[in-house]
Amino acid sequence: MGMFDGILGGMIGAGMAGVVNDVLERHGGVQGVINQFQTNGLGPTVQSWVGPGANQPITPAQVHQGLGPEAIEALAAKLGIPPAELASKLAEVLPQSIDHLTPGGVPMSPWGAPPA
């Protein structure tokens, strides 16, 4: 079980919590995912997930753009599902997952609390 599975499991389901955890681990945690999306041109979108207010939706194509096609393909192969299916599922759960893992706009540590 990954570091954020327990936090996300009840919110998005245990299966997708594991997938989101794999994404987080691959990119160096919550802040790494945020940085990846910002670097790849999706800064305003990912910032809506971190800050207060409504979370902007994301398309599967934007998931590919934000995380990089290599990451999507590698994780899809690990899970045994098509990359398009994985991107679609991540488009559904990433906004609320990142929102949930950034209370008050601060990324949580792997231990479930905002860093000191």
C-alpha positions as a Markdown table, in Angstrom:
| # | Residue | x | y | z |
|---|---|---|---|---|
| 1 | Met | 0.0 | 0.0 | 0.0 |
| 2 | Gly | 1.4 | 3.4 | -1.0 |
| 3 | Met | 1.8 | 6.5 | 1.2 |
| 4 | Phe | -1.4 | 8.2 | 0.2 |
| 5 | Asp | -3.7 | 5.2 | -0.4 |
| 6 | Gly | -5.4 | 5.5 | 3.0 |
| 7 | Ile | -6.0 | 9.2 | 2.6 |
| 8 | Leu | -7.5 | 8.8 | -0.9 |
| 9 | Gly | -9.1 | 5.4 | -0.7 |
| 10 | Gly | -12.4 | 6.5 | 0.9 |
| 11 | Met | -12.6 | 9.4 | -1.5 |
| 12 | Ile | -12.0 | 7.9 | -4.9 |
| 13 | Gly | -11.9 | 4.2 | -4.2 |
| 14 | Ala | -9.1 | 1.9 | -3.3 |
| 15 | Gly | -8.2 | 0.9 | -6.9 |
| 16 | Met | -7.8 | 4.5 | -8.1 |
| 17 | Ala | -6.1 | 5.5 | -4.9 |
| 18 | Gly | -3.3 | 3.1 | -5.8 |
| 19 | Val | -3.1 | 4.5 | -9.3 |
| 20 | Val | -2.9 | 8.1 | -8.0 |
| 21 | Asn | -0.3 | 6.9 | -5.5 |
| 22 | Asp | 1.8 | 5.5 | -8.3 |
| 23 | Val | 1.5 | 8.8 | -10.2 |
| 24 | Leu | 2.6 | 10.7 | -7.0 |
| 25 | Glu | 5.5 | 8.4 | -6.4 |
| 26 | Arg | 6.7 | 8.6 | -10.0 |
| 27 | His | 6.7 | 12.4 | -9.9 |
| 28 | Gly | 8.2 | 12.9 | -6.4 |
| 29 | Gly | 5.0 | 13.4 | -4.4 |
| 30 | Val | 2.2 | 16.0 | -4.6 |
| 31 | Gln | 4.5 | 18.9 | -5.2 |
| 32 | Gly | 6.2 | 17.0 | -8.0 |
| 33 | Val | 2.9 | 16.4 | -9.8 |
| 34 | Ile | 2.0 | 20.1 | -9.3 |
| 35 | Asn | 5.4 | 21.1 | -10.8 |
| 36 | Gln | 5.1 | 18.7 | -13.7 |
| 37 | Phe | 1.7 | 20.1 | -14.7 |
| 38 | Gln | 3.0 | 23.7 | -14.3 |
| 39 | Thr | 6.1 | 22.9 | -16.4 |
| 40 | Asn | 4.0 | 21.4 | -19.1 |
| 41 | Gly | 1.7 | 24.4 | -19.5 |
| 42 | Leu | -1.2 | 23.5 | -17.2 |
| 43 | Gly | -0.3 | 25.8 | -14.3 |
| 44 | Pro | -3.6 | 27.6 | -13.9 |
| 45 | Thr | -5.5 | 24.3 | -14.1 |
| 46 | Val | -3.4 | 22.6 | -11.4 |
| 47 | Gln | -3.4 | 25.7 | -9.2 |
| 48 | Ser | -7.2 | 25.6 | -9.2 |
| 49 | Trp | -6.9 | 22.2 | -7.6 |
| 50 | Val | -4.5 | 23.5 | -4.9 |
| 51 | Gly | -6.2 | 26.8 | -4.1 |
| 52 | Pro | -9.6 | 27.5 | -2.7 |
| 53 | Gly | -12.6 | 27.4 | -5.0 |
| 54 | Ala | -13.8 | 25.1 | -7.8 |
| 55 | Asn | -11.4 | 22.6 | -9.3 |
| 56 | Gln | -11.0 | 23.1 | -13.1 |
| 57 | Pro | -11.6 | 19.9 | -15.0 |
| 58 | Ile | -9.0 | 18.2 | -17.1 |
| 59 | Thr | -9.2 | 16.2 | -20.2 |
| 60 | Pro | -7.4 | 12.9 | -20.9 |
| 61 | Ala | -5.3 | 14.8 | -23.5 |
| 62 | Gln | -4.3 | 17.2 | -20.8 |
| 63 | Val | -3.4 | 14.4 | -18.5 |
| 64 | His | -1.0 | 13.2 | -21.2 |
| 65 | Gln | 0.4 | 16.7 | -21.6 |
| 66 | Gly | 0.7 | 17.3 | -17.8 |
| 67 | Leu | 2.3 | 14.0 | -16.8 |
| 68 | Gly | 4.0 | 13.1 | -20.0 |
| 69 | Pro | 3.1 | 10.3 | -22.4 |
| 70 | Glu | 6.0 | 8.2 | -21.2 |
| 71 | Ala | 4.6 | 8.2 | -17.6 |
| 72 | Ile | 1.1 | 7.4 | -18.8 |
| 73 | Glu | 2.3 | 4.5 | -21.0 |
| 74 | Ala | 4.6 | 3.0 | -18.3 |
| 75 | Leu | 1.8 | 3.1 | -15.7 |
| 76 | Ala | -0.8 | 1.8 | -18.1 |
| 77 | Ala | 1.5 | -1.1 | -19.0 |
| 78 | Lys | 2.1 | -1.8 | -15.2 |
| 79 | Leu | -1.7 | -1.9 | -14.7 |
| 80 | Gly | -2.5 | -3.8 | -17.9 |
| 81 | Ile | -4.9 | -1.2 | -19.3 |
| 82 | Pro | -4.7 | 0.9 | -22.4 |
| 83 | Pro | -3.1 | 4.3 | -21.9 |
| 84 | Ala | -6.2 | 6.1 | -23.1 |
| 85 | Glu | -8.3 | 4.4 | -20.4 |
| 86 | Leu | -5.8 | 5.3 | -17.7 |
| 87 | Ala | -5.7 | 9.0 | -18.9 |
| 88 | Ser | -9.5 | 9.1 | -18.8 |
| 89 | Lys | -9.6 | 7.7 | -15.3 |
| 90 | Leu | -6.9 | 10.1 | -14.1 |
| 91 | Ala | -8.8 | 13.0 | -15.6 |
| 92 | Glu | -11.7 | 12.1 | -13.4 |
| 93 | Val | -9.8 | 11.7 | -10.1 |
| 94 | Leu | -6.7 | 13.9 | -10.2 |
| 95 | Pro | -8.4 | 17.2 | -9.6 |
| 96 | Gln | -10.1 | 16.1 | -6.4 |
| 97 | Ser | -7.1 | 14.0 | -5.3 |
| 98 | Ile | -4.7 | 16.9 | -5.6 |
| 99 | Asp | -7.3 | 19.2 | -4.0 |
| 100 | His | -7.7 | 16.8 | -1.1 |
| 101 | Leu | -3.9 | 16.4 | -0.6 |
| 102 | Thr | -3.3 | 20.1 | -0.5 |
| 103 | Pro | -5.4 | 21.4 | 2.5 |
| 104 | Gly | -5.1 | 25.1 | 2.7 |
| 105 | Gly | -3.0 | 25.2 | -0.4 |
| 106 | Val | -0.1 | 23.3 | 1.1 |
| 107 | Pro | 0.9 | 19.8 | -0.2 |
| 108 | Met | 0.7 | 17.1 | 2.4 |
| 109 | Ser | 3.7 | 15.1 | 3.4 |
| 110 | Pro | 3.7 | 11.3 | 2.8 |
| 111 | Trp | 2.7 | 11.0 | 6.4 |
| 112 | Gly | -0.7 | 12.7 | 5.9 |
| 113 | Ala | 0.0 | 16.2 | 7.3 |
| 114 | Pro | 1.1 | 19.4 | 5.7 |
| 115 | Pro | 4.9 | 19.9 | 6.1 |
| 116 | Ala | 6.0 | 22.0 | 9.1 |
